[in-house]
């Protein structure tokens, strides 16, 4: 079972173009449609004109029917937000992606879903939708960042230095907390 999941993940991550595909689910259902989005956790398929998300632990296998045009991932394409230009909303989503926040939320949600009993995972997935959370975050970022700020932040987080900041910040924060605790423990020790 594990090799099958790993094989699916490799296929999902390495195949850059989208295809009209047949997805065989573990519950016996068969889904045909165009792949709109792929991640290490899920596949979004266009079915009868609407996107439908399937998590890889629901998928038995995916078979390509015929090649189709390449479709970029929908990340970076913000939903319409009243009172906010589409261009700025798109920049906010690009910033959320570039800063690693999108991936962090996705991983956190997947960890939560994996921690619940298997029979309750579909319900957990209905509650924990990254796209819905991102939509709620867009107005928050809009309050604090201008278009120019966002462009510069995206440029920074897309650079090697920005990627390093993303990578080491959790360790830096942990070490800062530990150093601060030690400082106060030393100050309060007789």
N, C-alpha and C positions, 0 to 999 in steps of 0.2 A: 504494500500500500504506500509506504513512504517513498519508494523509487518512482511510483506513478505520480505522486504529488510533486516530487522534485522535477520529474520530466516535464510535467505541465508548466511548472514555474519557469523552467528554462525556455520552453517554447513561447510562453507568454511574454517573457522579458526580451528575448532575442529576435523575435520576428517583428520587424518594424512596420510592415504594411498591414492593412486590415483586409480581411477576406470575408466572403459569404461563407459561413461555417455552420456546421452542425454540432451542437453541444449536447452530449449525452449526460444527463444528470443521474446521480446515484439513486434517486427515487423512481427511476425508470422513464421519466419524461424525456422527450427529445425536443430541442429548441433549434430552430434554424433562423439565422439572421446575420446581419453585418456587425462585426466587432467594432464598437465605437471607442472603447477604452480598455486598456489592459493594465493590471498592476500585479504585484506579487501576492495580492490577497483576493482579487476579484476580476471579473470580466463584465463589461457592459455591452449588451447586444441590442441592436435596433430590431424590434419585433413589431410588425404591423404599425410602423411609424413612431413607436414609442421606445425609449431606452428602458432596458430591464437589467438590473444588476444580479449577477450570480457569483457567490463566493466560491473559491476554489475547493473548499471542503464539501461543497454540494455537487461538484463536477466530477464525473467519472472520466470523461475524455472529450477532446475537441478534435473534430476532423474538418479540414479545409475542403470546401466544395469547389470554389473557383476564385482566383485572385480578383481583388477589387482595387479601387484607388486607395492610396495611402491616406489615412485620416489621422490628423494630429490628436493627441490626447486633449480632452476637453478642459483640463486644468488650464488656467490662464484666461478662460472665457467665463467672465462673471455673469451671473444672472442680472436681469434688469432690477435696479434699485431706484425707487421713486425719489426724485430730487437729486440724483447723482448721475453725472455723465457716464455713459458706457465706457468711454476711454479711461476715466479714472477708476471705475470699478474693475476694469481689466488689469490696470496697473496694480491695484491692491491685491488682486488674486495672484498676479505674477510675483509680487513681493512676498506673499504668504508662502508661495512655492519656493522661491529663491532662498528665503530665510530658514527653510526646513520645517516650518510650522505645519504645513499641510501633511507632510510625511509623518511628523511626530504625532499629530492627531490620529492619522490613519493607523499607525502602529499601536498607539494607546488603545484605540477602540478595538482593534483586532485582539489585543491582549485581554481586554475585558471580555470580549465575545468568547475567546478560547477558555476563559476561566469559568464560564457558566456551564451547567450541565448541557450535554449535547442536545437534548430534546427542547431546550429553551433558547438555543442559539438563534433561530429564525426571529423570535420575538426580540432578542437583544439587538439583532441587526436592524430591525425596524425602528428601534429607539436610537441607535447610534449611527447616524448618517453624516458622514464628513461633509458632504455637499451642503446639507442643511445648516451645519455649524458654521461653515465658511460664509454662507449667505448672511448669517447673523453677525459675523465679525466685520464684514465690509463697512457698515456704517460706523463702527467703532474706530477702525483705522482712518476712515474719512475725516473724523473729527481732529485727528492729530497730525496728519501728513498731507502736504501739498503734492501736486503732480510732480514738481521738481524734486521734492524729497524722495518720493517713491522711485523715480527714475534713478537717482543716485544710490538709494538703498539696494535696488535690484542689481545695479552695476557692481556695487560692493559685494553683495552676497553671492554673486555669480563669479567673482574673482577667486583665485587660490587663497588669498588671505581671508576673504569672507567665508569660504568653505572651511578653513581651519577654525575660524571663530565658532561656526556651527558645531564642528566636531569636538572642540575642547571645552566649550562653555559648560556643559554639565559637570565635567571633572573640576574645572576652575571653581564653579559655585560650591561643589562639595568641599573642596579644599579651603575655600574662604570660610565656610560655615565651621569646619573643623578648627581652623586657625583662630577664629573669633571665639569659639567655645574654650579653646585652650587658654587664650589670653585672659578671659574672665575667670576661668578656674585658677590660673596662676595668681591673678590679682586678689582673689578671695581666699586663697590658701594662707593659713597663718605662717 
